[in-house]
């Protein structure tokens, strides 16, 4: 490729983008906040998180009544709404004092918590079991989305099938038999 063709190729590839000198790095979250754009960005990401929690709540309610189905629905949501899932729990990027965000987060967590309460645990054991259930499904969803299970002997091709098998294998201490 001749010199002029290379320049034309680079101009086409860079159209609409500012070329950065080699020493200039891309901006990370902290740098964005310092630039003065933080309020607008925080508002946009908070709105995205609110929408994500509302979508998650709908997904979990559709599976209501079966704790294991609710757990799998959480994992399905993470796979089908990756942009929302990525920002929903990033307190460093959100306006965590936003009343809509607080309410949406509480509503979406209610179904998973209700499922734990339906297992007949004591009042003392229920909070720890709810945390364990959330950790289980959130951890699985994160491992799957990040590709950590792809080359693992624990992985497989179908995340729904793996999720069903995983939640079926879990028993919470103190839960009544179903």
N, C-alpha and C positions, 0 to 999 in steps of 0.2 A: 504494500500500500504506500503510495507516494505521500510526501509531507503534506500537501494540500488536502488530500483525501483523509489523512489522519486528523487534521484540524477540523474538517467538515464533520467527520464522524464524531469527534468530541463535542462539537457545538450541538449536534443533534441529540446526543446522549445527555447533555447537560441542560437542554432547553427547560426553562422553568426552575432550574436549580442553581443556587449560587455555589460556585466552586470555592472550596476552602483551601487555604494553604496547608501544606503537609503538617505544619506545627499546630494548627488549630484543630481541636478535637470537637466532636459533636457534643451538643448540650445534653446533660443529664438532668434529672429532676431538680436537683439543688440549684444548678445553674439557671434553669428556667425560672425558678422562684425569684432568684436575685435579679433577673432582668426586668422585673416589674410586670410580667405577664402572668404571675402566679395566681392572682385573683380570678382572672378569666379562665385560666386552665383548671384551677381547682373547682370552679363552678361547673365547667363542662364535664369534668371527670366525676364530680359528685352527681350530676344529672344522669350520667351513664350508669353509675353504681345504683342509683335509685331505680332506674329502669331495670337493671339486672336483678335486683332484689324482688321487684314486682313480677318479673318473668319467672324467677325461681319459685316464688310463692305459688304461682299458678301451676307450675310443673309439679310441685310437691302436693298441692291440694288435689290434683287429678289422680294421685296415687294414694290418697288418704285412706286410712282404714287398715292398711297392711304396712307395718313398720319396715319390713324388708323392701317392699316396693317403693316406699318413700326414699329409702337409702339409695336404691338404684336410680331413682328419678333425679336425685341430687347429682350423681355421677353423670347421668345423661345430659343434664343441663350444662355441666362444665364442658362436656365435649361439643355440644351443639351451639353454645354461646361463649366461645373462648374470649372474645373481647370484653364482654361484661364480666366474666369470671375473673379475668386477669386484674381488673381494677376494683372489684367489689370489696376486697379485704385489704387494700393498700391504704391504710390510714395516713401514711405519709403523703399521699397525693390528694386526699379528700378533705372536704370541710366536715370534719367529724361531729361538729356541733349542729349541723343542719337538721332541723326537726323532721323534715321529710325523709332524710336518710335514716335517721334513728328509728322512725316508725316503720319504714319499709324493711329494714334489717330485722326488727323485732317480729314483724308479721311472717317473714320468710323462715325465721328460725323456729317459729311456733309449731309448725307441723312436725318437724323432726323431734322437737321436745315433747310434743303430745304423744308421738309414737313411743317414746321412752316411758312416759308416764303410764301408757296403756299396757306396759309389760308387768305391772304389779310390783314395782320396786318400792322400797320404803322411801319416805320423804328424804331421809338422809342420803340414800344411795342414788337417787334420781339425778341430781346435778352432775355427779361424777360419771354416771352412765350416759347422760346427754353429751357431755364433753367427749367421752370415748367414742360415741356414735358419730359425732361431727368430725372428730379427728380421723376416724376410720374412712369415712366417705370423702372427706376433703383431701386426705393424704393419698387415697387411691386415685382420685380424679387428677391430682397434681402429678403423681408418678406417671399416669397414662399419658397425660397431655404433654409432658416433657420428654416422653420417649424412653423413660427409664425401664419400662417393662418389655420393650421391644426385643432386646437381646437376652432377657432374663429367663431362667428356667421357670420362673413364676408367672411369666406372661403368656400370652396367646394372641390369637387374631381377633377375637370378638370381645371387646371390653364389657358389653352387657352380660355376656355369659360368665366372664370372670367375676364381674361384680355380683351377680346372683350367687355364684359359688362362694364368694368371700363372705357375703352377709349371711348366707345359710350356715356357714361354719362358726359363726360367732354366737356365743351365749353369754349373757350378762349375769354375773353373780347376783343372786337374790331375786332373779326374775322368775315368775311362776311359769311352769311348763305350759306350752300351747298345744 
